Amino acid sequence: MAKYSTKAITGVRPVPQPDDADLCVVPVDVEFPTAAYVANDIHEVVDLPIGVKCLDFDFIFPDIDTNGSPTFAFTFGELNADSTDIATAYVTGVTAGQSTTVVRNTTSVAAQRPATAVRRLGMKITTAAATYGGASAIGQIVVHLRG
């Protein structure tokens, strides 16, 4: 299992935070690795401080599985303490990256989660790409945060 981190996680790109009950829409760049993802790889996306909820999210990915029958899929949600697995899945079977289609959140799980602790959101690759074409590509996960 490899672990990758966005620039939001490493502190290179600051993440705006909502004030009070305001909504803040934050695009987080996901730089895809040069080598293909394999099953169980983790990509850390963004940290949510205490008091901030993730109400919604969108995946705007390029076609990183260029096969005629793409297989790339992942789970998105809160990572466990050492970022080695998904502790709470917001959505499973996400196919963003199989084409250039924008994939949007389909559940209210994220919005219902408590905001009483710091949480790290991330992707866990469940199925590797049939033909990986993501080297040096960049996608975005747009998170909708509320304070």
Secondary structure, DSSP 4 states (H G I P E B T S, - for coil): --EEE-HHHHTSS------TT-EEEEEEEEE--SSPP-TT-EEEEEEE-TT-EEEEEEEE----B-SSS---EEEEEEE-TTSSSEEEEEEEEE-TTSSS--EE---SHHHHS--SS-EEEEEEEEE--SSB--TT-EEEEEEEEE-
